[in-house]
Amino acid sequence: MSFRKTGTTIKTEIMIRLGDLVERITYYTGIKWLVKKVSKIFAIDCGCDQRHQEWNNIKIDRNGISKDE
């Protein structure tokens, strides 16, 4: 959460990172649990943590999508 002062009011902006958003959706739908179980059975790394970090470089705010460098 960042604070931006505009004039006499302080405006708060909540930045949602794409990796965090996808992780929450897959967690609450059970997809993350299923992928972890299947990848453990086949002894394959699903790449979820790396993808999460890469997708967190993309941020979504009310003005659209932008990519952090």
VENJO-V89877 format. One record per backbone hydrogen bond with DSSP energy under -0.5 kcal/mol. CO is the residue of the C=O (numbers start at 0). NH is the residue of the N-H. If there is no record, write none. Layout:
# VENJO-V89877
CO|NH / CO|NH
This chain:
# VENJO-V89877
1|12 / 3|5 / 3|10 / 4|6 / 5|8 / 8|5 / 8|10 / 10|3 / 12|1 / 12|14 / 13|15 / 14|16 / 15|59 / 16|20 / 17|21 / 18|22 / 19|23 / 20|24 / 21|25 / 22|26 / 23|27 / 24|28 / 25|29 / 25|30 / 25|31 / 26|29 / 29|33 / 30|34 / 31|35 / 32|36 / 33|37 / 34|38 / 35|39 / 36|40 / 37|41 / 38|43 / 43|45 / 46|50 / 47|51 / 48|52 / 49|53 / 50|54 / 51|55 / 53|56 / 54|17 / 54|57 / 56|58 / 56|67 / 57|17 / 58|65 / 59|15 / 60|63 / 63|60 / 65|58
